[in-house]
Amino acid sequence: MTDWRVLLFSAIACLMLVAGLLVLALPDSYEGRMLVELDATHSVRLFDVLGLGLAAAGAATAWLTALRWRRAMQGQEA
């Protein structure tokens, strides 16, 4: 199967997951302003939220792409 939409959305999902994980791995000095301070050593910063959002969007895109691929494969069996 060579559905270009499945390939495109798979690539987008991978890029979003990698970007989200890279943003989450940034050191505190690069993460932007502090949104929530939990204690002296733990806080939630702006880029933590951005990285989590990118990773979640990448996972959702991958899941929806898998559903699309499965639907296309079931259509070919008939």
QUIBELMO-V991666 format. One record per backbone hydrogen bond with DSSP energy under -1.0 kcal/mol. CO is the residue of the C=O (numbers start at 0). NH is the residue of the N-H. Records with the same first field share a line. If there is no record, write none. Layout:
CO->NH  NH
This chain:
2->6
3->7
4->8
5->9
6->10
7->11
8->12
9->13
10->14
11->15
12->16
13->17
14->18
15->19
16->20
17->21
18->22
19->23
20->24
22->25
26->29
30->46
32->45
35->43
41->37  38
43->34  35
44->48
45->49
46->50
47->51
48->52
49->53
50->54
51->55
52->56
53->57
54->58
55->59
56->60
57->61
58->62
59->63
60->64
61->65
62->66
63->67
64->68
65->69
66->70
67->71
68->72
69->73
70->74
71->75
